[in-house]
Amino acid sequence: MKPTQVDRLISRVSSDPSAEEVLADLSPARLVEAALAAGEGRLAANGSLVVDTGARTGRSPHDRYVVDDDRVHDMICWGKVNVPMSRDAYVRICSGVAGYLYGRRLYVVHGLAGANRAYSRKVCVICERASQALFVHQMLVRPTPEELANFGDPDITVLAAPGYRCDPATDGTNSEAAVVLDLAGGGVVVAGTGYSGEIKKAIFSFMNYLLPVENGVLPMHCSANIDPHTGDTAVLFGLSGTGKTTLSADPSRLLIGDDEHGWAPEGVFNIEGGCYAKAIDLSPIAEPDIYEAIRFGAVCENVILDEATREPDFADTSRTQNTRVAYPIEHIKAVRLGGTGGVPNVVLFLTCDAFGVLPPIARLSREAAMYHFLSGFTSKVAGTEEGIAEPQPTFSALFGEPFMPLAPSTYAQMLGERIDRTRARVYLVNTGWQGGAYGSGYRISLAVTRSLVAAALSGDIDVAGYDHDGRLNLDIPRDCPGVSTRVLNPRNMWATHEAYDEAADRLAAMFERHARDRYPDLDAAVAAAGPHPLT
């Protein structure tokens, strides 16, 4: 970051980090005290800090930009996801935010992105709210005292100013909010939004550029866990709302991380140091590990509290369906301390099919795995983005396209190479609807999905063999321990086979059109491995 205002701000933060108005690397307890004193939130009965993020209760994808710079221009996949912003416009916004922050009490957090120190990046976040500092402290990998004492210059500097308002007329933004990544200069600005997920995903997007370009590491929008007895490691890809956090928090396995990882030659590592879980309908019965993780030090966003008891009502969606909770990964009982695992032997693609067509689980060939990784079919679920009120079918390459600066083929090639080298088994898991589309069918139960995932991880689902569905081009298991065989084939669950066939042909045609339009030069074997309508 080169703007004068930013230099002044950094100088102020660096010259006397112990000054009264510059509060650096405070403990969670002190940050909670500061947030409560400033009226930023309330303390829930479970000890968590509950905050209201303001007008924006989810990510704002139309307010995200990447600085167009000669040093990165030819590597970025420009388009609707990675929208270019001129350096002049960035300097103007960055200077405005820095000037806004300069005269205020600041909270500074130093952390790491990447549990494997061979690939980690040093991150410094400067923000105006203690609650956001607490969020960042819990979500980044926390440095050791020695690492903190010798931190030096950060690789990524984030300015978070929810109270700042951009001027679309002069700044060229779509609204008063902006999330801008300067990949060439190491800077991030998050302005005009109090939704802390924007900070998290901006850092992740940065790592999704740095890891493949500088380290040859595959960054993944996935959760990961490990069998404590065998060391077998699994990664679970999926967009928000498909079950990454819920399914990876398996008490029989150790959680490596719930959302962001890198796949290096020696194994996977968590990019984060915390979890950011959806809190909607959270219960101690269905998701006990996550429920018990919400205690002192956790930050709840937009969760409704009982006014008398301060008990959280996780079923209340009056504020938003995208209620969230952030907590350090150590709050999970079964956790892999250190945030690293072995080379994955199982890869799961989680999709939320709102058409009710895809089977609850299917095994994928290498070519089919590449096809579905590039397609990234799922449904955006309510609340995860501004304006999403009900599931919307979408194709999101890599099951995380909003956070990937490079061309999808770059990441897909890296995954294909790893599947070839490791012979990892790959499965497509539908956590969406069955027996009909959204509105007429029903959501596949978490209990069924857990059983299917457990069988995939152990290999038990392969024992009885598979039947190939020619329309969907998927291998559907004949049997799975603990699951009715009728449930395994989605055609069985509809009122009539004719209704299912019609819906399945429509979905297959949608896949075909997307592959043809998005990837006109797709390898013929990979293209052939996708769904194709029969009529």
Helices and strands as residue ranges (DSSP letters): H 4-15, E 22-24, H 28-37, E 41-43, E 49-51, G 61-63, E 64-67, G 73-75, E 84-85, H 87-102, E 106-113, E 121-127, H 130-139, H 145-149, E 156-161, H 168-171, E 178-182, E 187-191, H 197-210, I 211-215, E 218-226, E 233-237, H 244-248, E 254-257, E 260-264, E 267-270, E 274-278, H 288-293, E 299-301, E 304-305, E 312-313, E 324-328, G 329-331, E 344-351, E 361-364, H 366-375, E 377-380, E 392-395, G 397-399, G 401-403, H 408-422, E 425-430, E 433-434, E 442-443, H 446-458, G 460-462, E 466-469, E 474-477, H 485-488, G 490-493, H 497-518, H 524-528
